[in-house]
Amino acid sequence: MSLMTKADRDAAIREKLQSDVKVYLTCGIHNWTYGSRKPWDFNCPQCSYAAFLGLIMSLPPNRRDEMQDALEEGIHHMVESAERGELQKMDFLKHPEVTVEKA
């Protein structure tokens, strides 16, 4: 079972083929690249950030608004839980360091 319909897949492929810009999402600590077969380190902020961005970027254009709505709803529920004192205390990952390099 695929999360993407054929139309979604075609739209994503068309978008990628129209762009001449290549983006590689990597973790500089573990030398992990999004899309590689090597598993990423779930406890590493840079690996997690690259994986998250890769998932967002691989969505077809017509599904991005839907994903943004889902993310906003999740954050809204977290804020409500925190206000009620129900949010579990946990160590959230700090923001990763992002670098841009030209190949």
C-alpha positions as CSV (number, residue, x, y, z in Angstrom):
1,M,0.0,0.0,0.0
2,S,1.4,3.3,-1.0
3,L,0.8,6.7,0.7
4,M,1.0,8.4,-2.7
5,T,-1.4,8.0,-5.6
6,K,-0.1,7.7,-9.1
7,A,-1.1,11.4,-9.7
8,D,0.9,12.5,-6.6
9,R,3.9,10.5,-7.6
10,D,3.8,11.9,-11.1
11,A,3.5,15.5,-9.8
12,A,6.5,14.9,-7.5
13,I,8.6,13.5,-10.3
14,R,7.6,16.3,-12.7
15,E,8.6,18.9,-10.0
16,K,12.0,17.3,-9.5
17,L,12.7,17.1,-13.2
18,Q,11.8,20.7,-13.8
19,S,14.4,21.9,-11.2
20,D,18.1,22.0,-12.0
21,V,18.9,22.4,-8.3
22,K,20.1,19.3,-6.4
23,V,19.7,19.2,-2.7
24,Y,21.5,16.6,-0.5
25,L,20.3,16.5,3.1
26,T,23.1,15.1,5.2
27,C,24.3,14.8,8.8
28,G,27.8,16.1,9.1
29,I,28.4,14.1,12.2
30,H,27.4,10.6,10.9
31,N,27.9,11.2,7.2
32,W,24.3,10.1,6.7
33,T,22.4,11.3,3.6
34,Y,18.7,11.3,3.2
35,G,17.7,8.5,0.8
36,S,20.7,6.3,1.6
37,R,20.2,2.7,2.7
38,K,22.3,3.3,5.8
39,P,20.0,3.8,8.9
40,W,20.1,7.2,10.6
41,D,20.8,7.8,14.2
42,F,17.4,8.6,15.8
43,N,19.1,10.4,18.8
44,C,21.1,12.8,16.5
45,P,19.5,16.2,15.9
46,Q,21.2,16.6,12.5
47,C,20.1,13.1,11.3
48,S,16.5,13.7,12.5
49,Y,16.4,17.1,10.9
50,A,17.6,15.8,7.6
51,A,15.1,13.0,7.7
52,F,12.3,15.3,8.6
53,L,13.1,17.8,5.8
54,G,13.5,14.9,3.3
55,L,10.1,13.6,4.1
56,I,8.6,17.1,3.7
57,M,10.4,17.7,0.5
58,S,9.4,14.3,-1.0
59,L,5.7,15.2,-0.6
60,P,4.0,16.0,-3.9
61,P,3.0,19.7,-4.2
62,N,-0.7,19.1,-3.8
63,R,-0.2,17.4,-0.4
64,R,2.0,19.9,1.3
65,D,-0.8,22.1,2.6
66,E,-2.3,18.9,4.2
67,M,0.9,18.1,5.9
68,Q,1.4,21.6,7.1
69,D,-2.1,21.5,8.6
70,A,-1.3,18.2,10.4
71,L,1.9,19.6,11.8
72,E,0.1,22.8,13.0
73,E,-2.6,20.6,14.7
74,G,0.1,18.5,16.4
75,I,1.9,21.6,17.7
76,H,-1.5,23.1,18.9
77,H,-2.2,19.9,20.8
78,M,1.2,20.0,22.4
79,V,0.7,23.6,23.5
80,E,-2.7,22.7,25.0
81,S,-1.3,19.8,26.8
82,A,1.5,22.0,28.2
83,E,-1.0,24.5,29.4
84,R,-3.0,21.8,31.2
85,G,0.2,20.4,32.7
86,E,-0.2,17.1,30.9
87,L,2.8,17.3,28.6
88,Q,5.4,14.8,29.7
89,K,8.7,16.3,30.6
90,M,11.3,15.1,28.1
91,D,14.5,16.3,26.6
92,F,13.7,17.8,23.2
93,L,16.4,17.8,20.7
94,K,18.1,21.2,20.2
95,H,18.1,22.7,16.8
96,P,20.7,21.2,14.5
97,E,23.4,23.3,12.9
98,V,22.6,23.8,9.2
99,T,25.3,24.5,6.6
100,V,24.9,25.1,2.9
101,E,27.7,24.0,0.6
102,K,28.0,24.3,-3.2
103,A,29.2,21.2,-4.9
